[in-house]
Amino acid sequence: MNYWLFKSEPDVFGIDHLAKRPNQTEPWDGVRNYQARNFLRDEIKAGDLLFFYHSSCKVVGIAGIAEVVKDGYPDASQFNPESNYFDPKSNPESPRWISVDVKFRKKFKHVLSLQEIKSNPAITELGIVKKGHRLSIMPVTEKEWSLLLEMAGENLG
């Protein structure tokens, strides 16, 4: 099992939206960065856990946990001309973009803010604390995962 951090804007799709979906499950679509796409295609697998990170909002940080429940498959939005994520250069025979399905696991009692995360000297390699690192999906080490859960006062129980 691997650990990840997925970023989303909570006014567009936040942890509360995921919790209210049928079966608390939703495709994670609209990723249009090749490095993040490669993670979705090649590394992220069913059973992996992720921190659900809220960005571009009042309190930026980790809002909860979700689980990947379906391996990567072609992101349907790339083929839909009505979608904001339509890609005219992509086609079903050779899709460019990948989705995975994620399932709600837990909402934190409070958002573990980016400021709190940055204040921990043991967390220096995580993408969100590095200047200029803007990927919407990034790996989290097992050590970082444990530290962040502890900082949030949370567990998976």
NUKEVEX-996067 format. One record per residue: residue number from 1; residue in three letters; z, y, x of N, C-alpha, C in turn. Coordinates in pm, 1 decimal. Atoms other than C-alpha are relative to their C-alpha. Layout:
BEGIN
R    k    r       n_w       n_v       n_u      ca_w      ca_v      ca_u       c_w       c_v       c_u
R  NUM  ALA         Z         Y         X         Z         Y         X         Z         Y         X
...
//
This chain:
BEGIN
R    k    r       n_w       n_v       n_u      ca_w      ca_v      ca_u       c_w       c_v       c_u
R    1  MET       0.0    -118.5      85.0       0.0       0.0       0.0       0.0     123.6      88.6
R    2  ASN       4.0    -127.7     -70.2     -81.1     351.6     115.6      52.9     109.9     -91.1
R    3  TYR     -53.9    -115.3      71.2      55.2     690.8      15.0     -94.3     117.8      17.6
R    4  TRP      94.2    -111.5       2.8    -140.2    1002.7     -74.3      64.4     121.5     -64.8
R    5  LEU     -33.3    -121.5      73.0    -107.9    1358.6    -196.8    -129.7      47.0     -64.3
R    6  PHE     114.8     -49.8      75.8    -350.8    1472.5    -469.5      38.4     136.8     -55.1
R    7  LYS     -24.4    -135.8      49.5    -372.7    1844.2    -549.6     -75.1      24.5    -130.6
R    8  SER      63.3     -41.9     123.7    -446.7    1985.0    -892.6      64.7     129.8     -47.6
R    9  GLU     -54.1    -123.0      58.4    -405.5    2316.3   -1070.2      59.9     -35.7    -135.7
R   10  PRO     -66.4      47.5     121.7    -149.9    2258.7   -1347.3     -51.7      63.3    -128.8
R   11  ASP      56.1     -57.3     122.3    -320.6    2496.7   -1590.7    -130.9     -69.8     -38.8
R   12  VAL     121.1      77.4      27.2    -633.8    2277.7   -1562.8      36.6    -145.0     -31.0
R   13  PHE     -47.4     136.8      21.4    -473.0    1933.4   -1524.7     122.7     -22.0      86.0
R   14  GLY    -125.8      17.1     -71.6    -108.5    1893.1   -1430.3      67.1    -131.7     -33.9
R   15  ILE     -74.7     124.8      21.5     149.0    1616.9   -1428.4      32.0     -20.9    -148.1
R   16  ASP     -29.1      13.5     142.9     235.3    1691.4   -1793.0    -122.6     -47.8     -77.2
R   17  HIS     122.7      48.5      63.8    -129.1    1640.3   -1893.5     -14.0    -151.0      19.8
R   18  LEU      11.9     143.0     -29.8    -132.8    1301.9   -1720.6      99.4     -81.1     -83.3
R   19  ALA    -103.5      71.6      75.9     191.6    1199.1   -1891.9     -37.7     -15.5    -147.4
R   20  LYS      37.4       2.7     141.7      33.8    1272.2   -2233.9    -130.6     -74.6     -27.4
R   21  ARG     125.9      72.6      19.0    -292.1    1080.9   -2177.2      26.2    -140.0     -56.7
R   22  PRO     -15.8     138.5      45.9    -350.1     745.8   -2349.8      33.1     -91.0     118.3
R   23  ASN     -49.1      87.7    -107.4    -167.3     485.1   -2141.0      43.4      77.7     123.5
R   24  GLN     -39.7     -88.1    -110.9     -65.9     781.4   -1921.7     -93.4     -17.8     120.7
R   25  THR      99.2      29.1    -103.4    -386.7     712.3   -1726.3    -121.7      89.5     -19.2
R   26  GLU     114.7     -91.3       5.4    -683.4     933.9   -1638.4     -84.9     -17.4     126.3
R   27  PRO      83.2      -4.1    -121.2    -984.6     932.7   -1404.0      29.0     127.5      79.1
R   28  TRP     -13.6    -117.3     -87.2    -933.1    1164.8   -1106.9    -141.4      34.7      42.9
R   29  ASP     140.5     -32.1     -23.4   -1272.5    1330.5   -1108.3     -15.8     142.0      51.0
R   30  GLY      29.8    -136.2     -42.4   -1441.0    1645.8    -985.7      23.6      28.2     146.7
R   31  VAL     -20.1     -21.6    -144.0   -1367.4    1594.6    -614.7    -136.7      21.9      63.2
R   32  ARG     130.2     -34.6     -57.1   -1652.0    1766.3    -430.1      12.6      41.5     146.6
R   33  ASN     -14.7     -17.3    -144.5   -1547.4    1750.7     -65.8     -24.3    -137.3      61.0
R   34  TYR      39.5     130.3     -54.8   -1695.2    1478.3     153.8     115.6     -76.7      63.2
R   35  GLN    -112.2      71.4     -61.4   -1377.7    1398.8     347.2      91.5     -59.4    -107.8
R   36  ALA     -81.9      50.7     110.8   -1174.4    1368.0      25.3     -74.0    -112.9     -72.5
R   37  ARG      80.6     105.4      62.3   -1460.6    1164.5    -128.0       8.6    -129.9      80.2
R   38  ASN      -7.9     119.0     -84.8   -1449.5     928.0     169.8     134.0     -71.4     -16.4
R   39  PHE    -129.9      62.4      28.3   -1077.4     871.1     110.9      -7.8     -79.2    -131.0
R   40  LEU      10.9      64.8     130.8   -1151.5     790.4    -254.8     -86.1    -125.8       7.0
R   41  ARG      95.1     111.1      -8.1   -1439.9     560.8    -166.6      49.3    -114.1      89.1
R   42  ASP     -23.4      98.6    -105.4   -1308.7     384.4     143.3     145.1     -42.8      18.4
R   43  GLU    -138.8      27.9     -37.0    -929.8     397.6     161.5      97.3     -10.7    -116.5
R   44  ILE     -94.3      -1.1     112.2    -756.8     467.8    -169.6     -27.1    -120.9     -88.8
R   45  LYS      14.0     125.0      74.8    -693.1     144.9    -359.2     104.2      -9.3    -111.0
R   46  ALA     -96.2      26.5     107.3    -523.2      27.6    -677.4     131.0     -47.3      62.0
R   47  GLY    -132.9      31.5     -52.4    -149.5       4.4    -613.1      53.6     107.0      93.2
R   48  ASP     -45.9    -111.1     -83.5    -139.6     306.1    -381.8      75.6     100.2     -86.8
R   49  LEU     -77.0    -103.0      69.7     109.4     577.7    -477.0     -39.9     137.0      51.2
R   50  LEU      35.2    -135.5     -40.6      48.1     950.1    -472.7     100.3     100.5     -52.8
R   51  PHE     -72.2    -116.8      47.5     239.0    1271.0    -492.5     -99.1      84.7     -78.1
R   52  PHE      81.3     -88.3      83.5      98.7    1486.2    -773.6      43.1     142.2      34.1
R   53  TYR     -31.1    -131.1     -56.7      85.1    1832.9    -616.8     -64.2     108.7     -84.8
R   54  HIS      50.9    -114.1      75.8      50.7    2151.4    -821.9     -34.7     113.7      95.8
R   55  SER      43.9    -111.0     -84.8    -150.7    2425.4    -651.1     -45.1     116.8     -87.2
R   56  SER      47.2    -120.9      69.1    -259.8    2778.2    -744.7      83.4      29.9    -124.1
R   57  CYS     -90.7     -26.5     110.9      45.6    2835.7    -962.8     125.1      69.1      54.0
R   58  LYS    -119.8     -73.6     -39.6     383.8    3010.5    -958.0      83.8     -77.1     102.2
R   59  VAL     -75.8      82.8     -94.4     571.6    2722.9    -788.7     -92.2    -111.0      49.2
R   60  VAL      90.9      96.2     -61.8     331.3    2538.1    -561.0      83.3    -110.8      62.9
R   61  GLY     -73.1     109.9     -61.4     453.1    2191.5    -465.9     -19.8    -131.6     -71.9
R   62  ILE      10.6     135.0      54.5     503.7    1827.6    -555.0      75.0      -6.6    -132.9
R   63  ALA     -56.8       2.4     134.3     561.5    1782.2    -928.2      40.7    -139.2     -45.1
R   64  GLY     -32.7     135.5      41.7     583.2    1404.7    -947.3     -81.4    -103.7      73.7
R   65  ILE      63.8     115.4     -63.2     434.6    1066.9    -869.1     -94.2     -66.7     -99.8
R   66  ALA      94.0      81.3      77.4     133.3     874.0    -994.5     -40.4    -119.5      85.0
R   67  GLU      46.7     120.3     -68.7     -17.6     539.0    -905.6    -149.2     -16.3     -23.5
R   68  VAL     141.4      32.9      15.2    -380.1     451.1    -842.0      -7.0    -136.1     -68.7
R   69  VAL       8.2     125.7      74.3    -467.5     182.8   -1098.1    -142.0     -56.1      -4.9
R   70  LYS     137.5      50.6      -7.8    -843.9     150.7   -1041.7     -64.2      53.8     126.4
R   71  ASP      71.0     -38.1    -122.4   -1036.2     151.7    -714.0    -115.6      94.4     -31.9
R   72  GLY     107.4     -96.5      13.7   -1314.2     402.4    -653.9    -123.1     -52.5     -72.3
R   73  TYR     123.2      28.0      74.6   -1619.3     409.4    -881.4     -72.8     133.2     -16.5
R   74  PRO      73.6    -125.8      10.8   -1896.2     667.0    -942.1      62.5      95.6    -102.0
R   75  ASP     -53.5    -106.4      85.2   -1762.3     993.1   -1088.3    -108.1      38.5    -101.5
R   76  ALA      98.9     -24.2     105.3   -1946.1    1026.1   -1422.4     -36.2     147.4     -14.3
R   77  SER      26.7    -143.1      19.0   -1918.6    1407.0   -1421.1    -116.1      49.1      85.9
R   78  GLN     109.7     -42.8     -86.8   -2174.6    1430.2   -1138.6    -136.0     -13.5     -67.7
R   79  PHE     126.7      24.4      69.0   -2447.9    1306.6   -1377.9     -13.9      79.8    -129.1
R   80  ASN      -2.8     -71.2     128.1   -2355.4    1530.3   -1673.5     -36.2     147.0      19.9
R   81  PRO      41.1    -140.1     -18.3   -2552.3    1859.9   -1680.3      93.7     100.9     -66.2
R   82  GLU     -94.1     -89.3      68.7   -2284.8    2005.6   -1912.5     131.5      15.7      76.4
R   83  SER    -125.8      -1.1     -74.9   -2006.3    1940.8   -1660.3      -1.2     105.6     109.9
R   84  ASN     -15.1     -91.2    -114.1   -1876.0    2195.5   -1410.6     -20.7     -72.9     131.8
R   85  TYR      10.9      81.0    -121.5   -1899.0    1909.8   -1159.9    -135.4     -69.5      12.7
R   86  PHE     135.1      55.9      -5.9   -2267.2    1825.5   -1222.5     -59.4      20.4     139.1
R   87  ASP      67.5      -7.1    -130.1   -2459.3    1749.2    -902.7    -143.7     -48.0     -18.3
R   88  PRO     139.4      38.6      24.1   -2838.1    1755.6    -948.2     -59.0     -88.7     110.1
R   89  LYS      50.9      82.3    -110.0   -2885.2    1581.4    -611.5      54.9    -142.5      -3.1
R   90  SER     -58.1     133.5      10.5   -2681.2    1278.7    -715.1     -72.2     -77.9    -109.0
R   91  ASN      60.2      82.8     103.8   -2819.1     985.6    -912.6      76.2    -132.3      -9.3
R   92  PRO     -77.4     123.2      20.0   -2676.5     662.3   -1055.9     -29.0    -109.5     103.3
R   93  GLU      33.7     101.0    -100.0   -2859.7     449.3    -797.0      67.7      28.6     133.8
R   94  SER     -63.0     -39.3    -126.1   -2701.6     644.3    -511.9      98.4     114.3     -25.4
R   95  PRO     -94.5    -107.3      35.9   -2396.8     835.6    -639.6      66.1      60.6     123.5
R   96  ARG     -66.8     -70.8    -110.2   -2243.4    1097.3    -412.4     150.9       2.0     -15.2
R   97  TRP    -140.4     -32.7      24.8   -1904.7    1139.4    -576.6      72.6    -115.0     -67.5
R   98  ILE     -81.2     114.7      39.8   -1622.2     897.4    -651.3     124.3      46.0     -76.9
R   99  SER    -126.0     -17.5      74.2   -1333.6     881.3    -900.8      88.0    -122.3      23.3
R  100  VAL     -93.6     111.8      14.4   -1023.9     664.3    -912.1      79.7      27.9    -126.6
R  101  ASP     -87.9     -21.4     114.6    -798.6     612.0   -1212.5     143.9       5.3      48.9
R  102  VAL    -140.2     -15.3     -36.9    -439.9     730.5   -1179.1      87.1      -9.7    -125.0
R  103  LYS     -96.0      18.5     109.7    -136.5     650.4   -1394.4     130.0      72.0      33.5
R  104  PHE    -128.0     -70.1     -12.3     172.6     864.1   -1445.9     111.3     -98.9      32.5
R  105  ARG    -118.6      80.9     -32.2     484.5     720.9   -1283.2     128.9      78.4     -22.0
R  106  LYS    -125.8     -75.1       7.2     740.3    1002.0   -1270.5     -26.3     149.6      17.6
R  107  LYS      -1.7    -144.7     -20.0     786.8    1375.4   -1313.4     132.8      34.8      65.5
R  108  PHE    -122.8     -41.4     -67.6    1038.4    1532.7   -1076.0      78.3      96.5     -88.5
R  109  LYS     -86.2     -91.8      74.9    1334.9    1721.0   -1222.1     -35.8     144.7      30.9
R  110  HIS      51.2    -131.5     -38.8    1211.3    2022.1   -1026.8    -112.4     -21.9     100.4
R  111  VAL     110.3       7.9     -96.0     897.0    2086.4    -825.7      57.3      16.0     140.3
R  112  LEU     -36.2     -13.5    -141.2     955.3    2024.4    -455.0     -99.4      98.3      59.5
R  113  SER      91.4    -108.8     -35.8     810.3    2354.1    -337.3     -55.4     -14.6     141.4
R  114  LEU      60.8      -2.0    -132.7     578.2    2400.0     -43.9      94.1      66.8      99.2
R  115  GLN     -95.9     -69.0     -86.5     837.5    2640.0      99.3     110.4     -96.3      45.4
R  116  GLU    -101.7      99.6     -36.4    1102.7    2363.8      88.2     -56.8    -102.9      97.3
R  117  ILE      63.6     100.5     -86.0     860.9    2115.5     245.5     -17.9      55.0     140.7
R  118  LYS      22.6     -62.1    -131.5     771.2    2356.3     526.7     129.8      21.7      76.6
R  119  SER    -128.2     -25.7     -66.9    1141.5    2412.4     598.5      55.3    -123.9      70.6
R  120  ASN     -48.0     123.7     -62.5    1185.8    2048.9     707.0     -73.6     -21.6     132.1
R  121  PRO      65.1      13.7    -130.5    1117.7    2022.9    1082.7     -56.4    -139.6      25.8
R  122  ALA      52.5     136.3     -17.5    1047.2    1649.9    1045.2    -137.8     -17.1     -64.2
R  123  ILE     129.9       9.4      67.6     738.6    1723.6     835.7     -92.2     107.5      57.2
R  124  THR      89.8     -96.3     -66.1     485.9    1890.5    1063.5    -145.5     -43.9      -2.6
R  125  GLU     136.9      51.6      -5.4     178.4    1667.9    1038.7     -66.3     -11.7    -137.0
R  126  LEU      55.5       8.4     134.5     132.7    1660.4     661.3     -98.0     114.8     -21.9
R  127  GLY     105.9     -99.1      15.3    -188.0    1842.8     568.5      41.6     129.3     -67.1
R  128  ILE     -35.3    -121.9      73.4     -27.1    2087.4     326.3      81.3      98.3      82.6
R  129  VAL     -78.6     -92.6     -82.1     194.6    2233.6     600.5     -81.3      54.3     117.2
R  130  LYS      85.5     -46.4    -109.4     -92.7    2283.1     845.6     -85.1     117.4     -46.6
R  131  LYS      78.9    -118.4      32.1    -264.9    2618.9     850.3    -148.2     -37.3     -11.7
R  132  GLY     142.5      21.1      17.9    -619.7    2607.2     715.4     -39.2    -135.8     -54.8
R  133  HIS      29.7     133.5      53.1    -592.7    2253.8     576.3      -6.4       9.3    -151.5
R  134  ARG      17.3     -25.7     142.6    -735.8    2273.7     226.4     -48.9    -120.8     -80.0
R  135  LEU      46.0     118.1      73.6    -825.4    1916.7     131.1      79.9     -20.4    -128.4
R  136  SER     -67.9      25.3     127.4    -745.4    1825.3    -229.0      63.4    -138.6      -4.6
R  137  ILE     -56.9     134.4     -11.2    -662.5    1466.6    -128.6      28.2     -25.3     146.6
R  138  MET     -33.9      24.1    -140.6    -479.4    1371.0     189.3      98.5    -115.4      11.6
R  139  PRO     -95.0     109.6     -20.9    -290.2    1077.0     335.3     140.7      51.8      27.3
R  140  VAL    -141.5     -26.6     -25.4      90.1    1074.8     353.2      54.0    -124.6      70.3
R  141  THR     -57.0     116.4     -68.9     271.2     852.9     602.9     119.1     -54.0     -79.1
R  142  GLU    -116.3      59.4      66.7     544.6     616.9     486.9     126.2      80.9      30.1
R  143  LYS    -115.5     -82.2     -38.1     798.4     828.4     678.4       1.7     130.6     -80.7
R  144  GLU       7.9    -124.1      78.0     675.4    1150.1     510.3      32.6     -27.5    -146.7
R  145  TRP     -25.6      36.8     139.5     681.2     976.0     170.7     150.4      -9.8     -25.3
R  146  SER    -144.8      18.9      15.7    1045.1     874.1     215.7      75.4     131.4      13.0
R  147  LEU     -65.9    -129.8     -19.2    1149.8    1216.1     347.0     -19.9      91.3    -120.3
R  148  LEU      29.0     -88.1     113.3     979.6    1400.0      61.7      72.4     -46.8    -126.1
R  149  LEU     -77.8      50.8     113.9    1135.3    1171.5    -200.9     146.6      39.9      12.5
R  150  GLU    -140.0     -36.4     -24.8    1474.6    1232.9     -43.2      21.3     149.6     -23.6
R  151  MET     -11.9    -145.1      19.1    1418.0    1609.8     -34.2      -2.4      37.4    -147.7
R  152  ALA      11.4     -28.5     142.9    1323.8    1604.1    -402.7     117.6     -56.8     -78.8
R  153  GLY    -111.0      64.5      69.7    1635.8    1401.6    -483.8     -48.8    -102.7    -100.0
R  154  GLU      64.4      93.2      92.1    1409.8    1141.9    -643.2     -13.3    -137.7      63.0
R  155  ASN      35.5     134.5     -44.5    1333.4     773.2    -620.3     -95.9     -57.2    -102.9
R  156  LEU      93.2      60.7      95.8    1102.1     532.9    -797.5      69.1     -87.7    -102.9
R  157  GLY     -74.3      85.6      92.2    1380.2     360.0    -991.9      -2.7      45.3    -142.1
//
